[in-house]
Amino acid sequence: MLSVWLVLVSCMDFLLYSSAEEGLEFPSFDGKDRVLNVNERNYKKALKKYDMMCLLFHEPLPSDKELQQQFHMREMVLEDRCTECILTESCDLCPLGLEEEGSIYVFKDERVIEFDGELSADTLVEFLLDLLEDPVELISNPMEQRAFERMDEDIRLIGYFKGENSEHYKAFQVTAEKFQPYVKFFATFDKGVAKQLTLKMNEIDFYEPFMDEPVTIPDKPNTEEEIVDFVNQHRRPTLRKLRAEDMFETWEDDMDGIHIVAFAEEEDPDGYEFLEILKEVARDNTKNPDLSIVWIDPDEFPLLTTYWEKTFKVDLFRPQIGVVNVTDADSVWLNMPNDEALPSAEELEDWIEDVLSGKVNTEDDDDDDDDDDDDDIDDDSSDEDHYGDDDDDDD
Amino acid sequence: MLSVWLVLVSCMDFLLYSSAEEGLEFPSFDGKDRVLNVNERNYKKALKKYDMMCLLFHEPLPSDKELQQQFHMREMVLEDRCTECILTESCDLCPLGLEEEGSIYVFKDERVIEFDGELSADTLVEFLLDLLEDPVELISNPMEQRAFERMDEDIRLIGYFKGENSEHYKAFQVTAEKFQPYVKFFATFDKGVAKQLTLKMNEIDFYEPFMDEPVTIPDKPNTEEEIVDFVNQHRRPTLRKLRAEDMFETWEDDMDGIHIVAFAEEEDPDGYEFLEILKEVARDNTKNPDLSIVWIDPDEFPLLTTYWEKTFKVDLFRPQIGVVNVTDADSVWLNMPNDEALPSAEELEDWIEDVLSGKVNTEDDDDDDDDDDDDDIDDDSSDEDHYGDDDDDDD
């Protein structure tokens, strides 16, 4: 399906900052034209010239004046931010396998990587910087191993190999490039680290987010194809965190048209507590292929918070879990009357079972007597808008 | 001093997003005019009308055409993002104590809070949302206590009180509002939590970032004035993380014109290891009032990474520590030839002593035979620009 996107890649922090202090200057547009218009005739030359290039694939310029203005602003941002951003009109580059108009593609070596994240300069530049990192990070000592163990939000693989020249390590490296920057690849050549991680020579472990125990890829040593297949099969976790860098991809990967969505601020005591309960539930149900909960930390999406509160009619200043229909954004939310009444892991599991069996769903209440879909779900927060409210919860 | 800022408050994620999936729509401008021009005549009325308002204090409109355009773009963003953003021309509002032209001020209840962070919509909106949270978070059980203990990047206070009606708790609450959102305030009414935190009734502990042990505010129960004084006295930590929400304030709080700056990605094994060493050094030197190290996680400032690499001539794909002169951004960096050669805590302490004694400084090399200031410090990374480089470190 062709989504027509007309987006303004964002964050125009043009900053003419004059101060006595130096060292924190955000970039401003330097007048250098970095955006090329690419078409069927010149794209091969462009691909040869740059090690990495970033391409915005868009439809012909709109005739509407306001849209044109937005388009030019987008172009300005690309000039400001990307080293080489290349725009193309219409479908000239379809031979490259570009399908989604309005999408951003990064060309690096032989790969074409679609950027399916938040269209802000921050997120896009971070994505490009991540692509420039080594595809495999080496873990060489216990402190680095601790760092590895702390990254429990990411899908991670770690392999134990003889050294950089090992052919199995090389297969692992090639595979890593294919999944960069979405799936993290680590390796160790250190016997002590391998022992701590219970890795045998040439063995690769796959860590699902938030799980304590990894799964070992069978039949070591593994070929590139085996690793790719294994990752693709195990890629949808039981609990996944929504990340700016691939938020749209995650959202499109729904389960039969719905998402179970949990909102929880990790930096908030209630949010943290709720998240720990959620992780417990995920660990207990990791074998269930029908379950994939999307955890959203509202702190990381300040520009969406108000939109979500209005759309879902929930109060995001406290934890929430619900079912969202991705077709119409209709939703139902678990009733949690106050902060002190978080559900236990068992109660949460019962509710999730009801969701998976269809007993709890977004449609049942649509023809109810209720005028408002959500009145019975989250009474005290519906229609609440945080902007401009009195901060009176604590009195 | 009056800094003249002409900034474009950023992140114009105007998004006309049309897709089969609903639930992740970034806000677009709805046509509603939310920016008021405030002047001496109407500001009192505006202050009365809104519970919270956000004000951009700027100089009269520039005559330069390009600057005018930037100004209008800034105005558009404010309309898009803030519920009530109010612009004022020239110095009409000086009676309110506004001094820095170009700054953003938030008016909430009786307080005027200067926003001195990154001028992006993300950061500004997050700041506004943080101001709407309860000024004091309650810690009611061991899980929430764990959440509290994990927030070691922030300055935190926690007090044990009898309950919401305690006059000492109320003094604590009033103080919390004064420091919101920069300093985090927590309280517990739970005996078990208090015991775990070794808090006696009406006692308040102050946690410096990254320190294991808190300091108790003397002479409990404490008045508002005592708490304010204590926080102000202890506010500059030995190790502080640069945060988007107050980055300019932190940078302006230099130590005799310099900053000791450490770059380390927490999500990177080497960065994590380096950070742990740094924390050890900070803990050993927490009594030294002359030491305050600014830790920057480059992951959190993607738009500044290239600028820093160019300005400081360092490779930010690995950990770095150096001294930066904030007047001219001249800098010297500790020589760390490769990832496997991180300094020990002792070596780092010796280097920091040399910095504090002036033996290592940014001026000595300026008249050397070297043409390039930093050749002798970090040979293999100077003048390196990650954009467009081959990703060949791992071959």
Interface residues (C-beta under 8 A of the other chain):
Chain A: M1 S3 V4 W5 L6 V7 L8 S10 C11 M12 D13 F14 L15 L16 Y17 S18 S19 A20 E21 E22 G23 L24 E25 F26 P27 Y50 D51 M52 L67 Q70 M73 R81 T83 E84 K108 E118 L119 S120 A121 D122 T123 V125 E126 L128 L129 L132 E133 D134 P135 V136 E137 L138 I139 S140 N141 M143 E144 R146 A147 F148 R150 M151 Q173 F186 M247 F248 W251 E252 D254 H259 E266 E267 D268 P269 D270 G271 Y272 E273 E276 D299 P302 L303 L304 T305 T306 Y307 T311 F317 V324 V326 T327 D328 A329 E340 H386 Y387 G388 D389 D390 D391 D393 D394
Chain B: M1 S3 V4 W5 L6 V7 L8 S10 C11 M12 D13 F14 L15 L16 Y17 S18 S19 A20 E21 E22 G23 L24 E25 F26 P27 Y50 D51 M52 L67 Q70 M73 R81 T83 E84 K108 E118 L119 S120 A121 D122 T123 V125 E126 L128 L129 L132 E133 D134 P135 V136 E137 L138 I139 S140 N141 M143 E144 R146 A147 F148 R150 M151 Q173 F186 M247 F248 W251 E252 D254 H259 E266 E267 D268 P269 D270 G271 Y272 E273 E276 D299 P302 L303 L304 T305 T306 Y307 T311 F317 V324 N325 V326 T327 D328 A329 E340 H386 Y387 G388 D389 D390 D391 D393 D394
